[in-house]
């Protein structure tokens, strides 16, 4: 099992009087990747339920900058990378010839205090090796090291592609 996610969120806003600064800009980038293996506890022609274990790698960066005013060109960045062990369950159940539902739940820790990932979706098999999936996912982590704190939950609709080798 391999899963890769990249998120980039940015915002900027002007300040009311523009004395200390005219504008504040914030950018956050996160990369996370999971690699693991599973063992099917239940497996038949309609689906499977498997126990999964592996590792999730994180890399998070935040940039803050000020434009104009007294703080013009003042900027700060912070970045951390870490790895957590993960374990949980994954399943898939065929509803029709090419349509299936899928879901997973993983939890772990290591360098983070807590790391978790849950999701569910509906998929369509375009071929024996490729399918498309749409659903909902929530991914959370609570990482604290020295002055760097990354306590985040990313959640929302997902659209993806599944490749089987």
N, C-alpha and C positions, 0 to 999 in steps of 0.2 A: 504494500500500500504506500503510495506517495501522494502527498497533497501539498500544494504551494499556494500561498496567498500574499499579495502585495497591496498595500493600502497607502494612499497619499491624500492627506487632508490639509487644506490651507485656508486661511481667512485673513482678512485685513480690514481695519476700520480707522476712520479719522477720529480725532479727539475733539472735544467741544471747543476749546479755546486755542489750541495749537501752540501753547507757550512751552510746555515741557517737551512735547513732540506733536507733529502734525498727523502722524499715522503710525499704527502698530501692526506689524505683520507677523503671523505665526504659521509655521509649516511643520507637519508631523508625517514621517514616513515609517512604515512598518513592513518588514518582510518576515514571514514565518513559513517554515516548511516541516512537514512530518514525514518520516520514513519508518515503516514498521512491517510486521508480518502477522499473519493470522492463522488460526486453526479452526476449521468448521466443526462446530458442535452438532449442528443439524444441517443436512444437505440432501435435497431431492430435486426433481425436475422443476418444481415451482419456485424454489428459493433456497436460501441458506441463512444461518445465524452463526457468526464466528466471534471468537475471542481474539482481540488484537493487542499487540504490545509493540512499542517502538520509542522513538525519540523525536521531540519537537525542538527545532532551532528557532530562535528569535533574534531579530536585529531591529532596534527602534532608535529613531533619531528625531529630535525636536530642535527647530531653529526659531529664534525670536529676534526681531529687528525693529528699530525705531528710525523713522524718517522725519527730518525737519526738527525745528525747535532746539532746545538745549541738549536733548539726547540724540541729535542727528548722527547717523552712522554708528550708533551703539548697537551691538549685536551679541547674542550668546547662542551657543549650541551645546547639546548634550546628547550622548549616544551610549548605548550598551548592547551587548550581545550575550546570549546565554542559551543553555540547553536543559531541557526537562525530560525525564522519563514519563511515558504515557501508557495507559492500559485501558481497555474497555471492550465494547461490543459493537459489531457492525452487522447489518442484516439487509436482505433484499428478498422481495416476494413478487413473483410474476402475476400480474392481473389479467393480461391478455397475451397474445402471441408476441408482441414487441414492446408492451407497456409494463412497467414495474414500479413498485414503491421501494424506497431505500431509506435507511436511517442509521444513525450512529451516536454513540455517547462514549467519550474518552475523558479520563481525568488523570492528573499526574502532578508531579512536583520535582524538585531537584534544586536548581539554582533559584527558581521562583518558589514562593510560598504555596501557590496554587496555580494550576494550569488546567483548563477544561475546554471541551469542544462538543457541541451537540448539534444535530441537524436532521432534517427529514426532507425528502423530495420525491418527485415522480419523474421517471425516466422513460425515454424512447430509444430502443435499439435500432440504430441505422444499419448496422451490420453485426457480425459475430464479435467484432473487436472494438467497435466505437458506438457510444450512445450519448445522448444529450440528456441533461438533468436540470430541472428547475425546482426550487424549494425554498426553505428558510434555514438559516444557520446562526448560531450564537457561539462566539469564541471569546474566552476570557482568560486573563492572566493577572496575577498579583506578584510583581517583581520589585524588590527593594534591595539596593546595594549602594552603600555609602550615601551620597546625596541624590542618587538617581532613583526615582520612583515611577514605575509604569504599572498602574492599577487600572486596567481598561477592559471593557466588554464591547466587542464589535458584533453587531447583530443586524440582520436584515435579509431581504430576498437574495437568492443566489441563482446564477445560471452558469452551467459548466459543461465540460465534455469529459467523458470517462473513456480511457483507453485501456484495453486488456491485452496483455502480452502472453 
